[in-house]
């Protein structure tokens, strides 16, 4: 998937939608604790398109999933989102306790132009994930135009993301446009040097993106638990750190490909290590890349922080996905926080900084950095990685092409 496909997609601002009944797929998969929305970034990200539609006197029916419910599980209800959205958007938001059937039809019908209806969690119906045609059709009957605004689910072929667009004229919203524009810009013709930072725990999730980045980036920094699989691939001692043994061969291939392509592949030069993963465990910093037998790597060390910060300073484009340590525990968050600060500083001097993935967003929040201090914070980790890998995103290829 690349810029060419995206250029052909209809955009909300170019579509004749004045006064129409819109069905919009949003990604309101937000953390909710006892009815309180803990992080509303994804809701706020949809506001630009929503306000545009309300100004055009559209009636907007919003559809979304929340979590991974097994059938109808009340704790996964989207009801708390309706009240929160009403406050944010300043327009009436009705809530329907199902996304299909009589009740939903009645609520949608009673809403007037310039008002919003949020339908209950799509995943309360197993047909959603099966991309069931009849379920998709029923969803489509809530309106006469479909807007794709759920960037975080574009890589899923579900009824509300892919199936539905067959039944309605459609377009992409402002959020999807911005996400694609930044990812496209960084991947197709990035300002150089282009530095990619890949962290997190699962090498298996990020193998394909690493292969793809080797064709595009000038420098790839690998941190987090991922780094230990790569160090093991170079026969470096990693102690008891997390290693995906079955991915060591892949790591070797990536190291070789980077070498052949003349791409700089940087692993941490030192590590913060502990004997037990506990917040009050005594910490040590290693003298080199190697980790002693009984130690576990939990964060990058100070020399790595300096080295990586320098690389960010020299870059013109930086893409970052995945924390560089167990950032959820304050004691092991330092490396990730330093990198977050370096990203914000680089943005000020004109570097294009792009960040993807829920955990990485968690890092910048912990660092006290707001998303607008970076060029772009993607709302979809999985979707952004699959886009970079060059895969077709079902939520886009199903849309009409101009
Ligand atoms: P991922 O979903 O692959 O992006 O992984 C994110 C997770 O990686 C976070 O929950 C981090 O706590 C974890 N992580 C980062 N560094 C390490 C490490 N050195 N050891 C274990 N887990 C880590």
Boltz pocket constraint, residues with backbone or C-beta under 6 A from the ligand:
constraints:
  - pocket:
      binder: B
      contacts: [[A, 199], [A, 200], [A, 201], [A, 202], [A, 203], [A, 205], [A, 223], [A, 224], [A, 225], [A, 226], [A, 242], [A, 297], [A, 298], [A, 299], [A, 321], [A, 322], [A, 323], [A, 324], [A, 325], [A, 326], [A, 327], [A, 328], [A, 357], [A, 359]]
      max_distance: 6.0
